[in-house]
Amino acid sequence: MMGYLTIVLAAAAAMLTCAVGDRIRVGDKDGWAQNVNYTEWAANHRFYVGDWLYFIFDKRYYTVLEVNKSSYINCNDKDFIYNITRGGRDVYNLTEARPYYFLSSGGYCWHGMKLAINVEQQPIHPPNPSQSPHKNGAFTRGNNGNMFITVLFLTSTIWAFFLRML
């Protein structure tokens, strides 16, 4: 019986963890590619702890490397912190409030494939979407309300199943 409780609690914790952040597609419709102004793109978005960066790219040519500030500035791909590249549809969880730096190796950094973002703690009271600070008026934050309802439903279903097992 305790084994079931452990599984239920682990599943509920995993679902709640997934519900915390938004998935943000890097570069919007352009994805992770050459000649995209990622400085401008990042300026039009807000990034919070728990969000996921979603990199879409052709893995035959490009990579996604997390680097330090110096490597970002100099397009140095030798001393990277973490290689995010897996299959060309890769996600990266922003786990701390701090600056993050990413680039593509193979010289593509010199063609604009580098991204610097500053990650913040989630505000206590999320801003009203109608007061979006973005220049183009686009919403960059996802709707976590639907995710919350899904997590609540799944958690209650798991608990109901568990209680029936007693």
N, C-alpha and C positions, 0 to 999 in steps of 0.2 A: 504494500500500500504506500509506503514511504517513497518507493521508486516512482510511482505515478505522481505523487506530490512534487517531487523534484523535477520531473519532466514538465509538468504543468507550469510551475514557477519559472523554469528556464525559458519555456516558450513565451510566457507572458512578458518576461523581461526583454526578450529579443524583439518582440513586436513593439513594445513601448520604445525601445532604443531606436528602432527603424522609423518610428513616427516623429522623432524629434526634428530632423532637418529636412530641407528641400533638396531636390536634385536639380542642379543648375547646369544647363548645357553650355559648355565653354564655346564662345564664338557665336552663340545662337544658331542661326541657319547655316552659317559658314563652317561651323565646327572648328577643329584644330587643323589649320592650314596655313600656307604661306600668304604673305601680303594682307593679313588681317590686322587691323589696329587693335590689339588686345589692351593697350593702355586706355583707349577710349571705351572699349567694351566694358572693362572692369570699372571705369568711372561711372557707368550707368547701372551698376548693380551693387547690392549690399550682400555681404557674406557673413554668416553667423556660425558659431560653433555648432556642430552637428549637421551642417549642410554637406552635401556631396557634390563635388565637381564631376561632371560627366563629359569626358573627352571622346569625341568621335573623329576618327582619322584613318588614313590608309597606313596600316602597320608595315607595309612593304617599304615605305619611304620614311615615315616619321616615327618619333618616339615621344614619350612624355617623361621628363625627369624632374624630380624635385631637387632644387639646388639652393645654395646659400646666396645672399645678396651679391657678394663679389662675383661669383660665377654667373649670376644673372646679368650683371652689368657688362661683364667681359665675354659673354656667350661661351663660357667654359663648360664643356660637357664631361670633363674627365673626373672631377671629384664630386659627383652627384651624391645626394643624400639617399634618394630612393628612386628606383625605376618603376614607374607606374604602368608602363607598357605591358599589355597582355594580349589583347586581341583586336584592338582598334575601336572598341566600345568599352572604355575603361572608366572606372569611377575612383574617386579619391575622397576620403572622409576628412573634413576639416575638424580636428579634434581639440584645437587650442586657439585662444584669442591671441593672434600674433600675425606678423607678415609671412606670407608664403610666396615662394618663387619657383616658377616652372619654365622649362625650355625644351626644345627639340634638339637632338644631337645631329651630327652629320652636316653641320654648317647651316641648317635651316633656321637656326636662331637668328642669323644675320639677315634673314628674309622675313623677320617679324614674328617668328614662332617662339615667343617668350611672353610670359604672363606674370605679373606681380599683383598680389591682392592683399588686403588687410582684413583679417577676420576678427569680428567683434563678438562679444557675448550677446546672446539673444536679449532684446529689451524686455523689461518686465511687462509692459503693456505694448503689444505690437502696434506700429503706426497704422492709422487708417489708410487703406489702399487709395482712397480718393485724394490723399495728400502725398502722393508719390513724389519723391525728389528727383525722379528721372527726367532727363531732358525731353525724351520722346514720348513721355507719358505711359510707357509700357510698364506692366506689372512684372516684377521679377520674382516676387515671393509666390510660392505655390499656395494652394489651398490645403492647409493641414486639417481643416475641419472634416473633410471627407475621410482622411486618414485616421483621425481621432475616432470617428464613428465606427470605422472598420475595426480598429483595434479594440474598441469597447465591445463590439459585437463578438469578435473572436474570443476575447478574454472571458466574457460572460458565458459563451458556449463551452469553453474549456472547463470553466468552474462548474457549470451544470453537469457536464459529463463526469467530472471528478466527484461531485457530491452524490451522483447516482451510484458510483462505485463503492461508496461507503456502506 
